[in-house]
Amino acid sequence: MKHLLISILKALVDSPSKVKVTQIPGKKTIMYELRCDKKDIGKIIGKSGKTVGAIRTLFNALSSKKGKRVIVEVVD
């Protein structure tokens, strides 16, 4: 799932080489910390948070088969 998230983010931003995703596994949750160039944070978040909300919804749907919950956070 991490590779899918990275490919989605790289398609959204202007500086794909600066996209970094850190996966922090837990017992029932998986947390992804997204880091990118400061100019591209707005593109990942989207208008009123709709883009990052859609990414969160997609990954929660994917992880429900495994019985886990996904947390996606954008880090400055």
C-alpha positions as CSV (number, residue, x, y, z in Angstrom):
1,M,0.0,0.0,0.0
2,K,2.9,2.3,0.6
3,H,4.0,2.1,-3.0
4,L,0.5,3.0,-4.2
5,L,0.4,6.0,-1.9
6,I,3.8,7.2,-3.2
7,S,2.7,6.9,-6.8
8,I,-0.5,8.8,-6.1
9,L,1.3,11.6,-4.4
10,K,4.0,11.8,-7.1
11,A,1.3,12.3,-9.7
12,L,-0.2,15.2,-7.7
13,V,2.9,17.3,-7.0
14,D,5.4,19.4,-9.0
15,S,8.5,18.0,-7.3
16,P,8.0,14.2,-7.2
17,S,11.6,13.6,-6.1
18,K,10.9,15.3,-2.7
19,V,7.9,13.0,-1.8
20,K,8.6,10.9,1.2
21,V,6.2,8.5,3.0
22,T,7.0,7.0,6.4
23,Q,5.0,4.0,7.4
24,I,4.5,3.4,11.2
25,P,2.8,0.1,11.9
26,G,0.8,-0.6,15.0
27,K,-1.4,-3.5,16.2
28,K,-4.6,-2.3,14.6
29,T,-3.5,0.8,12.8
30,I,-1.0,1.8,10.1
31,M,0.1,5.4,10.1
32,Y,1.5,7.1,7.0
33,E,3.4,10.4,7.4
34,L,3.5,12.3,4.1
35,R,6.4,14.7,3.5
36,C,7.0,16.8,0.4
37,D,8.2,20.2,-0.8
38,K,6.5,23.1,1.0
39,K,5.1,24.4,-2.3
40,D,3.3,21.1,-2.9
41,I,1.5,20.7,0.4
42,G,-1.5,22.6,-0.8
43,K,-1.8,20.2,-3.8
44,I,-1.8,17.2,-1.5
45,I,-4.3,18.7,0.9
46,G,-6.6,20.1,-1.8
47,K,-9.4,22.6,-1.6
48,S,-11.0,22.3,1.8
49,G,-9.0,19.1,2.4
50,K,-10.9,17.1,-0.3
51,T,-7.9,15.5,-1.9
52,V,-6.3,14.2,1.3
53,G,-9.8,13.2,2.5
54,A,-10.2,11.1,-0.7
55,I,-6.8,9.5,-0.1
56,R,-7.7,8.7,3.5
57,T,-11.0,7.2,2.4
58,L,-9.4,5.0,-0.3
59,F,-6.7,3.7,2.0
60,N,-9.2,2.9,4.8
61,A,-11.3,0.9,2.3
62,L,-8.2,-1.0,1.2
63,S,-7.1,-1.7,4.7
64,S,-10.5,-2.9,6.0
65,K,-9.9,-6.3,4.3
66,K,-6.9,-6.7,6.7
67,G,-8.9,-5.6,9.7
68,K,-6.7,-2.5,10.2
69,R,-7.3,1.2,10.1
70,V,-5.1,3.7,8.2
71,I,-4.2,7.1,9.4
72,V,-2.7,9.5,6.7
73,E,-1.1,12.6,8.1
74,V,0.6,15.5,6.1
75,V,3.7,16.6,7.9
76,D,5.4,20.0,7.3
